[in-house]
Amino acid sequence: MRQTLHILRRVADGIAGLMMAAMFATFIIQIVVRYSARLSWVPETFPFLAPSNYGWTLEFCLLLWVMLIFFGNAFVVRDRDHVTFDIIYNTVRPNVRRVFAIVGGLALCVALVLSIEPTWDRFAILRLKRTATLSQVFGDWIRMRDIYSVYILFLVAVSLRYAWYVVQAFRKAPEVETHLPEGQE
């Protein structure tokens, strides 16, 4: 099981890395097109560098950014990578820490699960909305719902993560978290 989780974490890291690389490459394209447009001979000589062909780049970067934030927080960022206010949590006895972990984990899990249905209802209208410029590159099939559906994945994944956290807290009291990099604990 640990090996499978390790492989899945590596795959998620790779997907997030590919999204960052695609966003960076698109950003570089934006810069090249923006500054080559000032030279009138460039679009005339190289029609594919005409600025009117690259309106999609801004929307593509925004799409990748939204996907990266929710995908990354669902599958890549670990709990210990978050900023926490744990002064009280780390100073109490292990049994009290267990109660904190169970109550906090259940509250987050329930809140996220309860928000899935109203969020999905809001996405219903987004199935009709098209992106402004991405159809130039990907065709007419992309809808705004498709872009933001990664948020539902985020809600489900984080809910499951905190449900597992609660199960672990029932089994044994959570340890004090040091928030040090791996290997320096």
Secondary structure by P-SEA (a helix, b strand, c coil): caaaaaaaaaaaaaaaaaaaaaaaaaaaaaaaaaaaaacaaaaaaccccccccccaaaaaaaaaaaaaaaaaaacccccccccccccccccccaaaaaaaaaaaaaaaaaaaaaaaaaaaaaacccccccccccccccccccccccccaaaaaaaaaaaaaaaaaaaaaaacccccccccccccc
